[in-house]
């Protein structure tokens, strides 16, 4: 197996790229000549120099070779045993890799399935097996090899999974419910640590551990930018051990499987970085337990001007947060950035002249100058009791992590009416709906009307990837759709006409965003300010539609309108705004 790999591919394989307009004929000829004369990789030239999308190139070659295209995915598990008798340097030079073996069938990833020399080497390396090819680009094969082989010193998650898979094969006839598998086993300990580290690296907000019955593999899912996806699967025989290991890290009772438990993990990524995870266990079917871990990265608060408020919204928000008393609420679904927004407001008013108390569960963001308290409902130290204690501690500003009940809401309103500025969060869909929700809880309409300074509603939608963002000229239908949702009466004030130079933006797809065209998130806001007319409507318990019409008449930018403004600014797309804000 010492022959050099033949990387020549029939130029006809690339004809669809020309036909579909991804590259010109002359440029393709130049790329082929450059790759031959300079001994460079043709696929790299097409992707990097001539901007051919990687996914398009892979699918084009897949069609030509009549075999499936498999891009690099770090969640793909490759059996390390298949590499035992192969030189890693040889595989890197010749661009092929055994993926998995099922019975007498071996799946092999290769950049050119028509290469007869490498085909002979593969059959000689795995005699007696039927070889089934899959197409892989050279860069992806290299990444698969690096992930599988890993670092000899530290080990990779693929190494750990490979060890578990190997052990699972040896123990395949063991009772899956037995206690013979130890949660303190070194491979289980490493796996739990590596899952958390990988989640942090991928900027995940949540980790989901989902065991199943009937020997089905346990799924590990990450929520990234608001979307859940399966990251990896581990052998079913280790589901108890992994769950128990996470419960030990969270100081939970590993013997209790019948009721939910809550805990926390302080995880040290390296010498300089530590994160906290909020852990929740829930009993599920088949005597299993699901685990959900929320990653809380201890960080400094963001400045208000970095949160992408509309200029008019930011101006109004700065005015109300400077008020000496009253109540300001930040509302939205779970994970929409409510706490982040409140801490940004506190950062703005955090001066030596103000005494600021916060009650949180948990404390996600720390600020110097704030007196921050962790509530403990199990011992009776709730948000409401914390509020009462704060009132005896000479506060100027009070922040309550969440208004969960009428008692907390009443104490907060009372505090805001006695000379304190109170900030809190609530789980509602919109700013106006928040008013109705609090009145339905039983709060006094006159007291709340007097106390309310403003309600900020938030959503997070996916952002266009900055690495592959490109402009395009939308159709007239797309333009009319934006105008309709913004409001035909107010659309004209934007002075955005449908002209030839009118542009929107989208993501082309690249490696940085996993070919989705989206990476990161952008916030949408609406701010309801407490005007005299609105207070009259609240006192009279007016309908939601009446208060909504008044707010828009007084200049409130709605969530949908803010989303469309961010579409026009090239930050996101109509589809993403529609997903989170449009009804």
C-alpha positions as CSV (number, residue, x, y, z in Angstrom):
1,X,0.0,0.0,0.0
2,X,2.7,2.5,-1.0
3,X,1.2,3.8,-4.2
4,X,0.3,7.5,-4.4
5,X,-3.4,8.3,-4.4
6,X,-4.9,9.1,-7.8
7,X,-6.9,12.2,-7.2
8,X,-7.8,12.8,-10.8
9,X,-11.6,13.1,-11.3
10,X,-13.3,13.2,-14.7
11,X,-13.9,16.9,-15.5
12,X,-17.4,15.9,-16.6
13,X,-18.3,15.4,-13.0
14,X,-18.4,19.1,-12.5
15,X,-20.7,19.9,-15.5
16,X,-23.8,20.4,-13.3
17,X,-21.9,23.2,-11.5
18,X,-21.7,25.1,-14.8
19,X,-25.2,24.3,-15.8
20,X,-26.6,25.6,-12.5
21,X,-24.5,28.7,-12.6
22,X,-22.2,28.1,-9.7
23,X,-19.1,28.4,-11.8
24,X,-18.2,29.4,-15.4
25,X,-16.7,27.0,-17.9
26,X,-13.5,29.1,-18.2
27,X,-13.1,29.3,-14.4
28,X,-13.5,25.5,-14.1
29,X,-10.8,25.0,-16.7
30,X,-8.5,27.4,-14.8
31,X,-9.1,25.6,-11.5
32,X,-8.4,22.2,-13.0
33,X,-5.2,23.4,-14.6
34,X,-4.1,25.2,-11.4
35,X,-4.7,22.0,-9.4
36,X,-2.6,19.9,-11.8
37,X,0.3,22.4,-12.2
38,X,0.6,23.3,-8.6
39,X,-0.4,19.9,-7.2
40,X,-3.1,21.6,-5.1
41,X,-6.5,20.2,-4.1
42,X,-9.2,21.0,-6.7
43,X,-12.1,20.9,-4.3
44,X,-10.3,23.4,-2.1
45,X,-9.9,25.8,-5.1
46,X,-13.5,25.5,-6.1
47,X,-14.8,26.2,-2.5
48,X,-12.4,28.9,-1.4
49,X,-11.3,30.6,-4.6
50,X,-14.4,30.2,-6.8
51,X,-17.0,30.3,-4.0
52,X,-18.7,27.0,-4.9
53,X,-20.8,26.0,-1.8
54,X,-19.3,22.9,-0.2
55,X,-22.7,21.1,0.1
56,X,-23.4,21.7,-3.7
57,X,-20.0,20.4,-4.6
58,X,-20.5,17.3,-2.5
59,X,-23.9,16.5,-3.9
60,X,-22.7,17.1,-7.5
61,X,-19.9,14.5,-7.0
62,X,-22.3,12.2,-5.2
63,X,-24.6,12.2,-8.3
64,X,-21.6,11.6,-10.6
65,X,-20.3,8.6,-8.6
66,X,-23.8,7.3,-7.8
67,X,-23.1,7.0,-4.1
68,X,-24.2,8.9,-1.0
69,X,-22.4,12.1,0.1
70,X,-21.5,12.2,3.8
71,X,-20.2,15.6,5.0
72,X,-18.2,15.9,8.2
73,X,-20.4,15.7,11.3
74,X,-18.7,15.5,14.7
75,X,-21.6,13.6,16.0
76,X,-20.8,10.7,13.6
77,X,-19.3,7.8,15.6
78,X,-16.5,5.8,13.8
79,X,-15.5,2.5,15.3
80,X,-11.8,3.0,16.3
81,X,-11.2,-0.8,15.9
82,X,-11.5,-0.4,12.1
83,X,-8.3,1.6,12.2
84,X,-6.3,-0.8,14.3
85,X,-4.3,-2.2,11.4
86,X,-4.1,0.9,9.2
87,X,-1.5,3.6,9.1
88,X,-3.0,7.0,10.0
89,X,-0.5,8.7,7.8
90,X,-1.5,6.4,4.9
91,X,-5.2,7.2,5.3
92,X,-4.4,11.0,5.4
93,X,-2.3,10.8,2.2
94,X,-4.8,8.6,0.3
95,X,-8.1,10.2,1.5
96,X,-10.2,7.3,2.6
97,X,-11.6,6.1,5.9
98,X,-13.6,3.0,7.0
99,X,-16.8,4.3,8.6
100,X,-18.7,1.3,10.0
101,X,-19.1,-2.4,9.6
102,X,-22.5,-4.1,9.5
103,X,-22.1,-7.9,9.2
104,X,-20.0,-8.5,6.1
105,X,-20.6,-5.0,4.7
106,X,-18.1,-2.3,5.2
107,X,-18.9,1.4,4.5
108,X,-15.9,3.3,3.3
109,X,-15.6,7.1,2.9
110,X,-13.5,8.1,-0.1
111,X,-13.0,11.2,-2.2
112,X,-12.9,9.2,-5.5
113,X,-14.8,5.9,-5.6
114,X,-13.6,5.2,-9.1
115,X,-9.9,5.0,-8.1
116,X,-9.0,1.4,-8.8
117,X,-5.7,1.4,-7.0
118,X,-7.2,2.6,-3.7
119,X,-10.1,0.1,-4.2
120,X,-7.6,-2.7,-4.4
121,X,-5.8,-1.5,-1.2
122,X,-9.2,-1.3,0.6
123,X,-10.2,-4.8,-0.4
124,X,-6.8,-6.1,0.7
125,X,-7.0,-4.4,4.0
126,X,-10.5,-5.9,4.7
127,X,-10.6,-9.3,3.0
128,X,-13.9,-11.1,2.8
129,X,-16.0,-8.0,3.3
130,X,-18.3,-6.3,0.7
131,X,-17.1,-2.7,0.3
132,X,-19.8,0.0,0.0
133,X,-18.5,3.4,-0.9
134,X,-19.7,6.8,0.3
135,X,-18.3,10.1,-1.1
136,X,-16.4,12.5,1.2
137,X,-14.5,15.6,0.4
138,X,-10.9,15.5,1.3
139,X,-11.2,18.2,4.0
140,X,-14.0,16.3,5.6
141,X,-12.1,13.0,5.5
142,X,-9.2,14.7,7.3
143,X,-11.5,16.1,10.0
144,X,-13.1,12.7,10.5
145,X,-9.6,11.2,11.0
146,X,-8.6,13.9,13.4
147,X,-11.7,13.5,15.4
148,X,-11.4,9.7,15.5
149,X,-7.7,9.5,16.2
150,X,-7.8,12.5,18.6
151,X,-5.0,13.8,20.7
152,X,-2.9,11.0,22.1
153,X,-2.4,12.9,25.4
154,X,-5.9,14.2,26.2
155,X,-8.1,11.9,24.2
156,X,-11.2,13.0,22.3
157,X,-14.9,12.4,22.7
158,X,-14.7,9.9,19.9
159,X,-12.1,7.9,21.8
160,X,-14.4,7.8,24.8
161,X,-17.4,6.8,22.8
162,X,-15.3,4.2,21.0
163,X,-14.3,2.7,24.4
164,X,-17.9,2.6,25.5
165,X,-19.0,1.0,22.2
166,X,-16.3,-1.6,22.6
167,X,-17.3,-2.4,26.2
168,X,-21.0,-2.5,25.2
169,X,-20.2,-5.2,22.6
170,X,-18.5,-7.2,25.3
171,X,-21.5,-6.8,27.6
172,X,-24.3,-7.0,25.1
173,X,-25.9,-9.9,26.9
174,X,-25.8,-8.2,30.3
175,X,-29.0,-7.1,32.0
176,X,-29.5,-3.5,31.0
177,X,-31.1,-2.7,34.4
178,X,-28.3,-4.2,36.5
179,X,-26.1,-2.2,38.7
180,X,-22.9,-3.7,37.5
181,X,-22.0,-0.6,35.4
182,X,-20.4,1.9,37.7
183,X,-21.1,5.6,37.3
184,X,-17.6,6.2,38.6
185,X,-16.0,4.3,35.7
186,X,-13.3,6.4,34.1
187,X,-15.0,6.3,30.6
188,X,-18.3,7.5,32.1
189,X,-16.7,10.3,34.0
190,X,-14.8,11.4,30.9
191,X,-17.9,11.2,28.8
192,X,-20.0,13.4,31.1
193,X,-17.2,16.0,31.3
194,X,-16.7,15.9,27.5
195,X,-20.4,16.3,26.8
196,X,-20.5,19.5,28.9
197,X,-17.3,20.8,27.3
198,X,-18.6,20.1,23.8
199,X,-21.9,21.8,24.6
200,X,-20.0,24.9,25.7
201,X,-17.8,24.8,22.6
202,X,-20.8,24.7,20.3
203,X,-22.5,27.6,22.2
204,X,-25.4,25.4,23.3
205,X,-27.9,26.8,25.8
206,X,-29.2,23.4,26.9
207,X,-28.1,19.8,27.0
208,X,-30.8,17.1,26.9
209,X,-30.0,13.5,27.9
210,X,-32.8,11.2,26.7
211,X,-32.7,7.5,27.6
212,X,-35.1,5.0,26.0
213,X,-36.3,1.5,26.8
214,X,-35.8,-1.7,24.8
215,X,-32.0,-1.3,24.4
216,X,-32.4,1.8,22.2
217,X,-29.4,4.1,22.3
218,X,-29.5,7.1,24.6
219,X,-29.7,10.4,22.7
220,X,-27.7,13.4,23.7
221,X,-29.2,16.6,22.2
222,X,-27.9,20.2,22.2
223,X,-30.1,23.3,21.8
224,X,-28.1,25.8,19.8
225,X,-29.6,29.1,18.7
226,X,-33.0,27.9,19.9
227,X,-33.0,24.7,17.9
228,X,-32.6,21.2,19.3
229,X,-30.5,18.6,17.4
230,X,-29.1,15.2,18.2
231,X,-25.4,15.5,18.9
232,X,-24.5,11.9,19.6
233,X,-25.9,8.6,20.8
234,X,-24.4,6.3,23.4
235,X,-25.0,2.6,24.1
236,X,-28.2,1.9,26.0
237,X,-26.3,-0.2,28.6
238,X,-24.7,3.0,29.9
239,X,-27.8,5.1,30.4
240,X,-28.1,4.5,34.1
241,X,-24.4,5.2,34.6
242,X,-24.4,8.4,32.7
243,X,-27.6,9.7,34.5
244,X,-26.2,8.7,37.9
245,X,-22.9,10.4,37.1
246,X,-24.6,13.7,36.2
247,X,-26.7,13.4,39.4
248,X,-23.6,13.0,41.5
249,X,-22.1,16.1,39.9
250,X,-25.3,17.9,40.8
251,X,-25.4,16.7,44.4
252,X,-28.7,14.9,43.8
253,X,-30.0,11.6,45.2
254,X,-29.1,8.9,42.7
255,X,-31.4,6.4,44.4
256,X,-34.5,8.6,43.8
257,X,-35.9,7.9,40.3
258,X,-39.6,8.5,41.0
259,X,-39.8,12.3,41.3
260,X,-38.2,15.2,39.6
261,X,-35.0,16.8,41.2
262,X,-33.2,20.1,40.6
263,X,-29.6,20.8,41.2
264,X,-26.5,22.7,39.9
265,X,-23.1,21.8,38.6
266,X,-20.1,24.1,38.8
267,X,-17.9,22.9,36.0
268,X,-14.3,24.0,35.4
269,X,-13.5,24.1,31.7
270,X,-9.9,25.1,32.2
271,X,-7.8,27.0,34.7
272,X,-9.4,30.3,33.7
273,X,-12.9,29.4,32.8
274,X,-15.7,28.0,35.0
275,X,-19.4,27.6,34.1
276,X,-22.5,26.7,36.0
277,X,-25.2,24.4,34.9
278,X,-28.7,24.2,36.2
279,X,-29.8,20.6,36.2
280,X,-33.4,19.2,36.1
281,X,-34.2,15.5,36.2
282,X,-37.6,14.1,35.2
283,X,-38.9,10.5,35.4
284,X,-39.9,9.2,32.0
285,X,-41.5,6.0,30.6
286,X,-39.7,2.7,31.1
287,X,-38.4,3.6,34.6
288,X,-36.0,6.1,32.9
289,X,-34.9,9.6,33.8
290,X,-34.4,12.5,31.4
291,X,-31.9,15.2,32.3
292,X,-31.9,18.8,31.0
293,X,-28.9,21.0,31.8
294,X,-29.1,24.7,31.2
295,X,-25.6,26.3,30.7
296,X,-25.2,29.4,32.7
297,X,-22.0,31.1,31.6
298,X,-21.0,33.5,34.4
299,X,-20.3,36.7,32.5
300,X,-20.5,40.4,32.8
301,X,-23.7,42.2,31.8
302,X,-24.1,43.6,28.3
303,X,-24.4,47.4,27.8
304,X,-27.8,48.5,26.6
305,X,-26.4,49.9,23.3
306,X,-25.1,46.4,22.4
307,X,-28.5,44.8,22.6
308,X,-29.7,46.1,19.2
309,X,-32.7,48.1,20.4
310,X,-34.4,50.3,17.9
311,X,-33.3,53.9,18.5
312,X,-36.8,55.1,19.5
313,X,-37.2,52.1,21.8
314,X,-33.8,52.6,23.4
315,X,-34.5,56.3,24.0
316,X,-37.8,55.6,25.7
317,X,-36.3,52.8,27.8
318,X,-33.5,55.0,29.1
319,X,-36.1,57.6,30.2
320,X,-38.1,55.1,32.2
321,X,-35.2,53.3,33.8
322,X,-34.0,56.6,35.3
323,X,-37.3,57.0,37.1
324,X,-37.0,57.0,40.9
325,X,-39.9,54.6,41.5
326,X,-42.3,52.3,39.6
327,X,-42.2,48.9,38.1
328,X,-40.5,47.7,34.9
329,X,-41.2,44.2,33.6
330,X,-39.3,42.2,31.0
331,X,-41.4,39.4,29.4
332,X,-41.0,36.6,26.9
333,X,-40.7,32.8,26.7
334,X,-38.0,30.8,28.4
335,X,-34.5,31.6,27.1
336,X,-35.4,34.8,25.4
337,X,-32.9,36.9,27.3
338,X,-35.1,38.5,29.9
339,X,-32.5,38.3,32.7
340,X,-29.8,39.6,30.4
341,X,-31.9,42.6,29.6
342,X,-32.6,43.4,33.2
343,X,-29.0,43.2,34.1
344,X,-28.2,45.5,31.2
345,X,-30.7,48.0,32.7
346,X,-29.1,47.6,36.2
347,X,-25.7,48.2,34.7
348,X,-26.9,51.5,33.3
349,X,-28.1,52.7,36.7
350,X,-25.6,51.0,38.8
351,X,-23.9,54.0,40.5
352,X,-22.5,54.7,43.9
353,X,-25.6,56.7,44.8
354,X,-28.0,53.7,44.4
355,X,-28.4,50.7,46.6
356,X,-29.5,47.8,44.5
357,X,-30.7,44.4,45.7
358,X,-31.5,41.4,43.5
359,X,-33.2,38.1,44.2
360,X,-32.5,35.5,41.6
361,X,-32.9,31.7,41.0
362,X,-30.1,31.1,40.1
363,X,-27.7,34.0,40.0
364,X,-26.6,33.9,36.3
365,X,-24.8,37.2,35.9
366,X,-22.8,39.0,38.6
367,X,-22.1,42.7,38.9
368,X,-20.0,44.6,41.2
369,X,-22.1,47.1,43.3
370,X,-25.1,44.8,43.4
371,X,-26.2,42.9,46.5
372,X,-27.3,39.6,44.9
373,X,-29.3,37.0,46.8
374,X,-30.1,33.4,45.8
375,X,-33.6,32.3,46.8
376,X,-34.2,28.8,48.2
377,X,-37.9,27.9,47.9
378,X,-37.3,24.5,49.7
379,X,-36.6,26.3,52.9
380,X,-39.2,28.9,52.5
381,X,-37.0,31.7,51.2
382,X,-39.1,32.7,48.1
383,X,-39.1,35.8,45.9
384,X,-41.9,37.3,48.0
385,X,-40.0,36.8,51.3
386,X,-36.8,38.1,49.7
387,X,-38.8,41.2,48.7
388,X,-40.0,41.8,52.2
389,X,-36.5,41.5,53.5
390,X,-35.2,43.9,50.9
391,X,-37.7,46.6,52.1
392,X,-36.0,46.6,55.5
393,X,-32.5,46.9,53.9
394,X,-32.7,50.5,52.6
395,X,-33.0,49.7,48.9
396,X,-33.3,52.2,46.0
397,X,-33.7,49.5,43.3
398,X,-34.9,46.0,43.6
399,X,-34.8,43.2,41.0
400,X,-36.9,40.1,41.3
401,X,-35.9,37.2,39.1
402,X,-39.5,36.2,38.3
403,X,-43.1,37.0,39.3
404,X,-44.4,33.5,39.7
405,X,-47.5,34.2,41.8
406,X,-49.9,36.9,43.0
407,X,-48.1,37.2,46.4
408,X,-44.8,38.2,44.6
409,X,-46.6,40.6,42.2
410,X,-48.5,42.3,45.1
411,X,-45.3,42.8,47.1
412,X,-43.5,44.2,44.0
413,X,-46.3,46.6,43.2
414,X,-46.4,47.7,46.9
415,X,-42.7,48.3,46.9
416,X,-42.8,50.3,43.6
417,X,-45.5,52.6,45.1
418,X,-43.4,53.4,48.2
419,X,-40.5,55.0,46.5
420,X,-38.6,52.1,45.0
421,X,-37.8,51.1,41.4
422,X,-38.7,47.4,40.9
423,X,-37.6,45.3,37.9
424,X,-38.8,41.8,37.3
425,X,-39.6,39.2,34.6
426,X,-42.8,37.4,33.5
427,X,-43.6,34.6,31.1
428,X,-46.0,36.2,28.6
429,X,-46.2,36.5,24.9
430,X,-46.4,40.3,24.5
431,X,-46.2,43.6,26.4
432,X,-50.0,44.4,26.4
433,X,-50.8,40.8,27.3
434,X,-48.6,41.2,30.4
435,X,-51.0,43.8,31.8
436,X,-54.0,41.5,31.3
437,X,-52.1,38.6,32.9
438,X,-51.3,40.5,36.1
439,X,-54.9,41.7,36.4
440,X,-56.1,38.1,35.9
441,X,-53.8,37.1,38.7
442,X,-55.9,39.3,41.0
443,X,-53.6,42.4,41.2
444,X,-55.4,45.7,42.0
445,X,-55.8,47.5,38.7
446,X,-55.5,51.0,40.2
447,X,-52.3,50.1,42.1
448,X,-50.7,48.4,39.1
449,X,-51.7,51.3,36.8
450,X,-50.0,53.8,39.1
451,X,-46.9,51.6,39.5
452,X,-46.3,50.6,35.8
453,X,-43.5,52.4,34.1
454,X,-42.9,50.1,31.2
455,X,-43.1,46.5,29.9
456,X,-40.4,45.1,27.5
457,X,-41.3,42.1,25.4
458,X,-38.5,40.1,23.9
459,X,-37.9,37.4,21.3
460,X,-34.8,35.8,19.9
461,X,-34.6,34.8,16.3
462,X,-31.8,33.3,14.3
463,X,-29.2,35.7,12.8
464,X,-27.8,35.5,9.2
465,X,-24.3,34.1,9.3
466,X,-21.8,36.9,8.8
467,X,-19.4,34.6,7.0
468,X,-21.7,33.8,4.1
469,X,-24.1,36.7,4.1
470,X,-25.1,37.9,0.6
471,X,-27.5,40.4,-0.8
472,X,-30.3,39.6,-3.2
473,X,-33.1,41.5,-4.9
474,X,-36.5,40.2,-3.5
475,X,-39.6,39.7,-5.5
476,X,-42.5,42.1,-5.4
477,X,-44.4,39.5,-3.4
478,X,-41.7,39.5,-0.7
479,X,-41.8,43.3,-0.6
480,X,-45.6,43.4,-0.3
481,X,-45.4,40.8,2.5
482,X,-43.1,42.9,4.5
483,X,-45.3,46.0,4.0
484,X,-48.4,44.1,5.0
485,X,-46.9,42.8,8.3
486,X,-45.3,46.1,9.2
487,X,-48.6,47.9,8.7
488,X,-49.6,49.6,5.5
489,X,-50.4,52.8,7.3
490,X,-46.9,53.1,8.9
491,X,-44.8,51.4,6.1
492,X,-44.6,54.6,4.2
493,X,-42.8,56.3,7.0
494,X,-39.8,54.1,6.4
495,X,-39.4,55.4,2.9
496,X,-38.5,52.0,1.5
497,X,-39.7,51.7,-2.0
498,X,-39.6,48.7,-4.3
499,X,-36.8,49.7,-6.6
500,X,-34.0,47.9,-8.6
501,X,-31.5,48.7,-5.8
502,X,-33.8,47.4,-3.0
503,X,-31.9,44.5,-1.3
504,X,-32.5,42.0,1.4
505,X,-30.0,39.5,2.7
506,X,-29.6,35.8,3.2
507,X,-27.0,33.2,4.2
508,X,-25.5,31.2,1.4
509,X,-24.3,28.4,3.7
510,X,-20.8,27.7,4.8
511,X,-18.8,25.5,7.2
512,X,-19.1,28.1,10.0
513,X,-22.9,27.8,10.1
514,X,-23.0,24.1,9.1
515,X,-24.5,25.1,5.7
516,X,-27.6,26.6,7.2
517,X,-26.9,30.2,6.5
518,X,-27.7,31.1,10.1
519,X,-25.5,31.5,13.1
520,X,-26.2,33.3,16.4
521,X,-29.3,35.2,17.4
522,X,-30.7,38.7,17.2
523,X,-33.2,40.1,19.7
524,X,-36.6,41.6,18.8
525,X,-38.1,44.1,21.3
526,X,-41.3,46.0,21.9
527,X,-41.7,48.5,24.7
528,X,-45.0,49.5,26.3
529,X,-44.7,52.8,28.2
530,X,-47.1,53.8,31.0
531,X,-48.9,56.9,29.6
532,X,-51.8,58.6,31.3
533,X,-54.3,57.3,28.7
534,X,-53.0,53.7,29.1
535,X,-53.3,54.0,32.9
536,X,-56.9,54.9,32.5
537,X,-57.5,51.9,30.3
538,X,-55.8,49.6,32.9
539,X,-57.9,51.0,35.7
540,X,-61.0,50.4,33.7
541,X,-59.8,46.8,32.8
542,X,-60.1,47.6,29.1
543,X,-59.8,44.8,26.4
544,X,-56.4,43.8,25.1
545,X,-57.2,45.1,21.6
546,X,-58.0,48.6,23.0
547,X,-54.7,48.8,24.9
548,X,-52.8,47.5,21.9
549,X,-54.3,50.1,19.5
550,X,-53.5,52.9,22.0
551,X,-49.9,51.7,22.4
552,X,-49.3,51.6,18.6
553,X,-51.0,55.0,18.3
554,X,-48.6,56.3,20.9
555,X,-45.6,55.1,18.9
556,X,-44.9,51.6,20.2
557,X,-42.7,49.5,17.8
558,X,-44.2,46.0,18.0
559,X,-42.2,42.8,17.9
560,X,-43.2,42.1,14.3
561,X,-42.2,45.7,13.3
562,X,-38.9,45.5,15.1
563,X,-38.3,42.1,13.3
564,X,-39.0,43.7,9.9
565,X,-36.6,46.6,10.7
566,X,-33.9,44.0,11.4
567,X,-34.8,42.2,8.2
568,X,-34.2,45.5,6.3
569,X,-31.0,45.9,8.2
570,X,-29.7,42.6,7.0
571,X,-29.6,40.9,10.4
572,X,-32.2,38.2,9.9
573,X,-34.8,36.8,7.5
574,X,-38.6,36.9,7.1
575,X,-38.8,33.2,7.8
576,X,-37.1,33.6,11.2
577,X,-39.2,36.6,12.3
578,X,-42.3,34.8,11.3
579,X,-41.3,31.8,13.4
580,X,-40.9,33.7,16.6
581,X,-43.1,36.8,16.4
582,X,-45.9,36.6,13.9
583,X,-49.3,35.2,14.9
